[in-house]
Amino acid sequence: MLLTYDSPKGLVGGWIVETEAYMGQKDSAAHAFGGRRTASNEPLYGPPGTVYIYSIHGRYLLDVAAQEKDVPQGVLIRAVEPTIGQKIMLANRKKHGFDLTNGPGKLMEAFGIADKEMNFEIFGDHSKLAIDQQRKKAPAQIETSNRIGVANQGDWATRPLRYFVKGNPYVSGIKKRDVDQENFGWTLPAMKD
């Protein structure tokens, strides 16, 4: 799906190409593991589509609550293939090529989001963040793996809860030899917006 942000500098966005699922209280790598509920992770307990922005190591990351209210399961948006407002993103991040949005902190920096002000908003419902559920692209293949950066988080750390468009160069950590140079992992050639 297409993720967009109506930033103060203009509209930016791209196709979501990498995500990670976090399964709430039972997931040892999740912010709500064991029923943990704090002011910081409270957006995860919101209704489906609630914006949850948090920071790790000085970088902001974007999550969306995925279950009914009070069921704190979410999806981390790890990377997008930028298609809207690339000049704005380049100015925000000072990086170019695939390094622009190939990680969750890089994505937020490129979008120009450096605070938690949109927490508790609902994607697309009076929020400047939106996930367009009408416009979709079909990946040729969705690959799974263990999540990134949670290796020391107990028995759930190695579960295959990371999903990505196989062959897309904007997927974090992809090796050059694994990139689908022709279609970037989509069933049709890459669309330009």
Helices and strands as residue ranges (DSSP letters): E 2-7, E 10-22, G 24-26, G 33-35, G 42-45, E 51-56, E 59-65, E 74-84, H 86-93, G 97-100, H 104-111, E 129-132, E 142-145, G 154-156, E 162-165, G 176-178
